[in-house]
């Protein structure tokens, strides 16, 4: 039988955090009585990974899907773009509902909608129904961003970073495994099977979550319209949110640039790798997800500032490593694998630091903070993909790697202004 927990009555509005300051916890909000178990943490991590994978299955399959649906090369890009648009809309308009409606019911509704959309995609033989399904797949996949703050609500403050880091590692594994898994399944059967299988997984997951998740009824009494309007106030009044979102936007732009262009490099004349070989290369990035739980533990010890700086440096160094060796050589391939691991480590670590920080700002608007945080850095990822495609077309990997190197350094330069500001205020 599922349990229920309720958060404390919120203050009338968000409490701004000083520029450059670290949040001090949910101080007028008492810690929830629940102690999240290892089993529940594992379930939430697995759920996040399985749900978020739905966004990424189609990325390496755009060619086969486009050919099957009779799409032009220009229209084929909509296969991925519409899913991303749906996800972005969900971050802004659905994720904030986690502060308003019962969380388990919201998650189950979204997972059920995802199953229907995936089934629709699997059954599609024409472009219009597939595009509609792709949009809804992205929209419903924001269930993961309801589950992450849900986990933070259940965790005591002393271990919140560790719990969030563990759940985020599941999410990152889902992102990184999705591409090679869909490529391998399509090689063995067809792209339709990928969506059929994922629809079945969502049905099973909904049944498991219905049985296992406790109910959480938020205490917020705002209307939906007021809830959305309050997000603008949160952006204005919460400098920590703005900073953390922009740091992660720089890193996620580098991440998206790398994973948009590295397959193009590997498929090109220098390496001439098959779809299966590129899928194996993508598996190397999975190792980077191990950084999230370690970063979460470091954040619980108060090391978020130093850890974020290190994460940005690691992501920048990854692009320097990718330039070692002549293109097409074994040394170059090995360095590209190392770069994939390093860039994913930097991004996943900084994500854990960022989410742990914003989740300490206040329980009653945690879902809105998470939606804003994700929406901002997700836009950074879209910019990184677009810039990466342009850079690769104009100057190959040489230009692309320098652009990728610059993106984390821009985030680090902005991060340095926080450090200098805190030093001045301490005088």
N, C-alpha and C positions, 0 to 999 in steps of 0.2 A: 504494500500500500504506500502510495507516495506521500511524502511529508510536505509541509507548507512552511515557508518563512516569509516574513514581512519586514521591510526596512523601516527605519525610524522616520518620523514625520519630518519632511525637509524644511529647511529655511526658506523664506519667501523667494530668494533669487540666488544666483551663483555668487560665491565669494571670490573676488579676484585674488590671484597670487602675484606677489611682487615680481617685477621684471628681474630675471636672472636667479630668482630664489627657487629653492627646492620645496615642494609641499611637505607639510609636517604631519600629514595623516588626516583621517576622517574625524578630527577632534570635535566638532560637537556631535558626531554621529557614532554611537556605540558600536563596537565590533559585533557582528552577527554571531549568535551562539553556535552556529554550525562549525564543525571541524571537518573540512573536506577530506575524504579518504583517498588513498592512493588508487583504489579501484574506480572511484568517481572521476578522479583526474584523468586516468587512462581512458575512460569512456568518453569524456569530453574532448580529449585530444584526438581520439580516433574519429569521433563524429565530425570534428572540424576538418580533419584531413579528407574524409570521404566526401563531405559536402563541397569543400572548396575545389576539389579535383574536377567537379563538373564544369567549372569555368574554363579549365585548361585542356580538357580532352580534345577539343576541336582544333587547337593551335597547330599541331603538326599534321592535321588531316584536312587542312583547307583545300589543298590540291585535289585529293580524291573526292571530297564532298562536292566541291565546285564542279568537277567533271561529271559526277553522277547527277547533279541537279541541273546541268546545262548552263552554268553561270559563265559570264565573261570574266576575264582576269581582273577587271576592275571591281565587279560585283562580288568576287570571291572574298575580298577583304572584309565584306560585311559579316561573314561567318563569325569572325572573331570580334569585330567592332561592336556588333549589336549585343553580344554577351557582355562586353565591357560597359556599354551604355546602360544596360539593365542593372548591372552591379552598382554602378555609380549612382543611379536613381534610387536603388534600394538603400544605399548607405545614407542618403540624405533624407529619404521619406519613410523608410520602414524601420531601420535600426533605432531611431529615436523612440519608437513605440515600446522599446524595452524599458523605458522609464515610466510608461503609462499603463500598459496592459500586462496581464499575467504572463510570465516569461515562458513557461513550459508550453502553454497553448499557442503562443506566438511561434515558437520554434517548430512545433509539430505541424502547424498550418503551413509554414514555409517549406518544410521537408516534404510534406504531401504535395504541395504545388510543384516542387522541383521534380518529384517522381512523374507527375503528369506531363510536365514540359519535356522531360527526357524521353518519355514514351512517344510524345508527339514528334520529337526530332527523329527518333528511330523509325517511325512509320512514314516520314515525309519522303515524297518522291518529286516534289516541286519546291521551288524556291520560297514562295510566300509562306506556307506553313512552317518550313524550317526556320525562316528568319523570325517568325513570331515565337516559335519555341525557343530559339536562341536568346531572344530578349527576356523571356520569362525565366529561363535557366539562370541568367545573370541576376535578375531581380530576386529570385527565391534563394539564391546561394548566400545572400547576406545573413542567413540563419547563423552562419559561423560568427558574425559580429554581434549577434545577440548572445551566443554561448560564451564568448570570451569574457565580457563583463559579468555575465552570470556566474562564471567560475570565480571571478574576483570578489563578487558579493559573498560567496560561500567561504572564502579563505580568510583566516585571521590576518591582521595586518602584518604580523611578524614573518609570515610565510607567503604573502600575496605575490611577491615577485617570483618566487619559485613555482607556485601554482600556475601563474600566467605564462611563465617561460615554458613549462612543460606542455601546457595546452597549445601554445603557439608553435612548439616544435612539431606537434601533430599536424597543425595547419600547414606549416612549411613543407613537411614531408608529403602532404597531399598535393601541394603545388608542384613539387619537384618530381614526384612519381607519375603524375597524371600524363605528362607528355610521352615518356617512354612506354608506359603501359598501353596507352591508346595506339601508339605506333605498332607495338608488337601484336596487339589483338587484330588490328587492321591487316597486318601482313598475313596473319593466319586465317582470317575470315573476311570481314568487311567492316566499314565504319558504322553501319547500322547496329552491329552487334555490340559495339562500345556503348552506345546509348541505351540499348535494351538491358545490358548487364547493369549499368549504373542506375537505371530506373528500379530494377529489382533490389539493388543494394539500398536505395532510399526507402523502399517499403519496409524492408527488414529493420533498417535503422530507426524508422519512425516507431515501430512496435517496441524496440528495445528502449528508446528514450521515453516513450509513454509509460513504461513500467518502472524505469529507474530514476527519472528526474523528479526531484521535489518541486512542488509549486513555489513560485515566488511572486507575490502580489506587491507591486510598488506602491508607495504611499502618496506619490504625486497625484494632485487633483487638478492639474491643468487640462484644458481642452487640447485637442490635437493641434489646432491652429496656434494656440499660445505656446505649445511645446515647440513647434517649428520656429516661431518668432524668437523664442528664447535662445535658439542656437546662434543667432546673430549676436545677441548679448554675450554669450559665452566666448565667442571669438574675440570680441572687443575687450572683455574684462579679464581674460585669462591668457597672459603672455606666455606662460609655460606651455599651454596647448599650442599656441602659434609656433613657438620655437621648436618643440618636439616634432610637430607635423612637418615643418620645413626641413629639419635635419633629415628626417626619414624620407622626405620627397627627393632630396639630393641623392641619397643612397639607393632608393628604389628606382630612380631614373637610371642610375648606373647599372643596376641589376637588369632592368628591362632592356637597356641598350645591349648588354652582353648577350642575353638569351635570345634577342631578336636577330643579332648579327653573327654570333658564333656558328649557328647551324648553316648560315649562308657561306661562311668561310670554309667550313668542313665539307660542304657539298660542292664547292668550287674546284677548279682544276688543280690547285695545290695539293689538296688532300683526297678529293674525289671519293668521299665516303657515301655509303648507301643510307637509306632511311633507318635501317637497323643499326648501322654503326653510329649514326647521330643519336639514336635513342640510347645506346650504351654510353655515349659521352654524357648525355643528360643525367644519367644515373650518378655520375661523379658528383654533381652538385648536391645530391642528397646528403652527403657528408657534412655540408655546411649547416644543416638544420640542428646538429648537435650543439651548436653555440647557444641556442635560445635558452635551454634550461640552465646552463652555466651562467649566462648573463643574468637570468632571473635571480639566481642565488647571490651573485655579486651585487645586484641592485638591493636585495634585502640587507646587505652589509653596508650600504651607503656608498657604493662605488660607482654610481650611475654616471657621474661627471667624467671621471677618468676612463670608464669603460666606453662611453660614447665616443670620446676622442680616439681611443684605440680602434674602435669599430670603423670609424671613418678612414683612418690611416690604412687599415687592412684592406678595405675596399679599393682605395686608390692604388696601393702597391700591387693588387691583383692584376691591374691593367699593365703595369710595368713588367710583371712576370710573364704576361701573355705575349710580350714582344721578343722574348728570348728565343733564339734559334731561327734558322731559315724556314720560311713557310713550306710545309709539306714534309719536313724532317721529323723523325721520332722525338728529337729534343723539343721541337716546337709543339708537337702534340702533347707531350708530357707536361710542358709548361702551361698549355691551355687548360689541361685538366686541373692542374694546381690552381690556376687563376679562377676557374669555375668554383672550386671549393672555397677559396679565399673570399671572393665577392659574395658568395652566399653566406659565409660565416659573418662577415661584416654587416650585411643587411639584417640577418636574423637576430644577431646580438643587439643591434641598435633598436630593432623593433621591440624586443623584450624590455630594454631599458625605457623606451618611450612609453609603452603601454603601462608598465608598472608605475611610472611617474604620474601619468594622467589619471590612473585609477585611484590614486591617493587624494585626488582633489575633492571628492565628495560623492557619496553613494547615490544621492537622489538624481544626479544628472550624469551618471557614469555612461549610460548608453548613448546619450547625445554627444558627450565628449569623444567616445570611441568612434561614432559615426563621422564626426567632423575630422578627427585625426586621420581616419582611413581615407575619407574622401579627398583630403588635401594631398596626402602622399600618393594616392592612387593617380591623381592628375600628374604628379611628377613622373610616375611610371609611364603614363601615356606619352608625355613629352620625350622621355628617354627612348621609347620605341621609335617615335617619329624621327628624332634627331639621329638615332643609330642607323635607320634605314637610309637617310640622306647621306650621312657620313660614309657609309660603306659604298654607296653608289658613286660618290665623288672621289674618295681616296682609299678605298679598300680598308683592310684591317689597320694599316698604318695610321690613317686619320681617325678611324673609329676608336682605336685604343687610347689615343691622346684625348679625345673628347670624354671617353669613359673615365680616364684618369682625372680630368678636371672636375667632374660632377661631385665626387665626394670631397674634393678639396674646397669647392665652393661652400658645401655644407660645413666643413671644418672652419672656414674663415668666418662664417656667420656664428658658429659655436664659440669662436674666440672672442666675439664681442660680448657674449654672456659672461665669460670668465673675466674680461677686463672690467665690465660693469660691476661685477660683484667685488672685485678688488678695490675699485674706486669708492663704492659704498661702504666698504669696511674701514676706510681711512677716517 
